[in-house]
Amino acid sequence: MAEKERKLTKAEARRVENFAVLSERLQSEGYKVTKCDVSAAKVNIYTLVLFIPFGIVYWLLFRLTGTPLINIEVIDYFDNVAVLIAVAIGIYVVSSAIMIVVHEALHGLTWALFCKNRFQSIQFGIIPRNLMAYCTCLEPLDFKAYLVGAMMPLVVLGFGVFAVSLITGSLYWFLFANFATLGAGGDMSIVLMLLGHRQALLLDHPTEPGFYAFEKTT
Ligand SMILES: [Zn+2]
């Protein structure tokens, strides 16, 4: 399928070059290459479907803390509904921004541990057309390394923060864990594709979400 032409940023153009060199080298060493990418529309659908079981389990367990999902005391504290909504939006925006930064940092920190060139092989950026932050690795990684790096935000910000919400009974951390799990939907879609390439070397797509799997044909 033909990809839509678009102007690449300087960082993207360098990654395309780096990818071409690595891809050529690996193929000359006898690796067969498979492109594993997923469209943004499909990621959104997978994200919602994958979130449902987590959301149900989170909710069932959080009920055990006895913390109500609607906190009347907090609502009563603000006698003006507009102020309440403004504060809620403010908390949401700031929390989301922090969540995005930590999410991408966790990918980068984890993958850097497995890279020969450590942080020199990690790049962060933003895709303005779909307002998406990303972290990408310039070195091919084996299955376990790629998997651990891809799952780290879900484990820390999703499962870890959810555990904090259970211990503290905090509605804020409960909601944070739910949004963080939703935010890891793209990573979960990628992990599902990854499961079919356990013996492969995995190299991030230079410009789009997804990866290329390099497998020995013999
Ligand atoms: Zn991610």
Boltz pocket constraint, residues with backbone or C-beta under 6 A from the ligand:
constraints:
  - pocket:
      binder: B
      contacts: [[A, 103], [A, 107], [A, 150], [A, 153], [A, 183], [A, 184], [A, 186], [A, 187]]
      max_distance: 6.0
